Amino acid sequence: MSFLGSELPLIQAPMAGFQGAALAIAVCKAGGLGSLPCAMLTIEAMRKELSAIRAATARPYNVNFFTHTPPAADAKREAAWRAALTPYYREYGIDPNKIPAGPGRAPFTAEAAEVLEEFKPAVVSFHFGLPSPSLLERIRAWGAKILSSATTVDEAIWLEAHGVDAVIAQGAEAGGHRGIFLNDDLSTQPGTFALLPQVARAVKVPVIAAGGIADAKGAAAAMALGAAAIQVGTAYLLCPEATTSAVHRAALKSEAARTTVLTNVFTGRPARGIVNRVIRELGPVCPAAPEFPLATSAIAPLRAKAEAQGSGDFSPLWSGQNATGCREVPAGEITRALAQGLSR
Ligand SMILES: Cc1cc2nc3c(=O)[nH]c(=O)nc-3n(C[C@H](O)[C@H](O)[C@H](O)COP(=O)(O)O)c2cc1C
């Protein structure tokens, strides 16, 4: 039994927008800690997914939230962003005046805490820091372990001082959003194998390695460098239980997956994804992109139209720097393969 309560010291990384209960259940059944990402779920959807997990397995699981402060709308920046996208709206015949509010990303709230109180998950993890102390206390009340991502030694020390039970050391290789929260200088995030031993030395709580771990050898290397567990995201993206889109799956299987970059063009916050047309032409970092998560709405209709035509030109093709662990096999198989590198 690992310190996380799961048989294996292995967390399937929560991946908002790319998976629901099905992936979490499959990983739990294989002995890992499955995760349900909630950043893009309504309260009702969250309750439904949590009910599905509870119905399928009695094993421990992780529920994950973002903890950003929703920004005030900035009309000037929104106008600049829409101006940057206008040539594409024309190309795809999209009326910019008829763009609905896109799928946002919500932070952890008291309402979400209330739902969690019904389910009492064994582990709750956060990205972009931590919620308020009073919300954390509510989670602690049923004995859940609290985790959060650190992209620097300073963030790891901060998280420990604010009461986390374990730190997820997220290295630069990792796919998806940076967990960075103490500053916005992306050059401060080292690679996983530089960050991990330094974090392990700096904090007393267990350290979970994330970023670039694709197979048993990577898992073993992380454990050798001081990790108490690993968190793996990208390697699960081709599993049938993930909801990864067809264009995203095709990109992950192609040579394009060798070139990833940190970009803010999809959400307003830097995240690692496979380079595609909109990143090449507007990014990777576009100053006009509104603050997270407000950039999402204006680009969403382009993504929808392009995907309908089989193109990933406007899709967030999130991937870590090492997509070689992606295989079109059930998530249980990926979990068992990674477990070969973990000493129990
Ligand atoms: C498609 C995708 C979506 C992600 N979404 C989230 C998320 O919702 N919450 C979170 O805490 N981390 C998220 N991450 C980051 C992971 O927690 C983790 O840091 C990363 O997957 C580890 O690196 P790897 O992708 O190389 O395995 C996401 C990663 C990917 C690849």
The ligand as a MOL file (V3000), in Angstrom:
LIG
                    3D

  0  0  0     0  0            999 V3000
M  V30 BEGIN CTAB
M  V30 COUNTS 31 33 0 0 0
M  V30 BEGIN ATOM
M  V30 1 C -3.7500 16.7220 -21.5490 0
M  V30 2 C -3.2980 17.2140 -20.1970 0
M  V30 3 C -4.1950 17.8770 -19.3680 0
M  V30 4 C -3.7980 18.2670 -18.0790 0
M  V30 5 N -4.7180 18.8350 -17.2350 0
M  V30 6 C -4.4000 19.0090 -15.9160 0
M  V30 7 C -5.4180 19.3340 -14.9660 0
M  V30 8 O -6.5970 19.4730 -15.2850 0
M  V30 9 N -5.0320 19.4680 -13.6690 0
M  V30 10 C -3.7340 19.2780 -13.2600 0
M  V30 11 O -3.4590 19.4030 -12.0650 0
M  V30 12 N -2.7610 18.9620 -14.1510 0
M  V30 13 C -3.0720 18.8090 -15.4610 0
M  V30 14 N -2.0900 18.4160 -16.3450 0
M  V30 15 C -0.6800 18.3010 -15.8920 0
M  V30 16 C -0.4300 16.9810 -15.1770 0
M  V30 17 O -0.9130 17.0450 -13.8620 0
M  V30 18 C 1.0610 16.5870 -15.0840 0
M  V30 19 O 1.8100 17.6420 -14.5370 0
M  V30 20 C 1.6690 16.1650 -16.4150 0
M  V30 21 O 0.7760 15.4160 -17.1810 0
M  V30 22 C 2.9210 15.3380 -16.1740 0
M  V30 23 O 3.7230 15.2780 -17.3090 0
M  V30 24 P 3.5020 14.2210 -18.5170 0
M  V30 25 O 2.3340 14.7460 -19.2790 0
M  V30 26 O 4.8010 14.2950 -19.2540 0
M  V30 27 O 3.2270 12.8770 -17.9070 0
M  V30 28 C -2.4670 18.0380 -17.6490 0
M  V30 29 C -1.5700 17.3790 -18.5050 0
M  V30 30 C -1.9640 16.9570 -19.7640 0
M  V30 31 C -0.9970 16.2190 -20.6310 0
M  V30 END ATOM
M  V30 BEGIN BOND
M  V30 1 1 1 2
M  V30 2 1 2 3
M  V30 3 2 2 30
M  V30 4 2 3 4
M  V30 5 1 4 5
M  V30 6 1 4 28
M  V30 7 2 5 6
M  V30 8 1 6 7
M  V30 9 1 6 13
M  V30 10 2 7 8
M  V30 11 1 7 9
M  V30 12 1 9 10
M  V30 13 2 10 11
M  V30 14 1 10 12
M  V30 15 2 12 13
M  V30 16 1 13 14
M  V30 17 1 14 15
M  V30 18 1 14 28
M  V30 19 1 15 16
M  V30 20 1 16 17
M  V30 21 1 16 18
M  V30 22 1 18 19
M  V30 23 1 18 20
M  V30 24 1 20 21
M  V30 25 1 20 22
M  V30 26 1 22 23
M  V30 27 1 23 24
M  V30 28 2 24 25
M  V30 29 1 24 26
M  V30 30 1 24 27
M  V30 31 2 28 29
M  V30 32 1 29 30
M  V30 33 1 30 31
M  V30 END BOND
M  V30 END CTAB
M  END
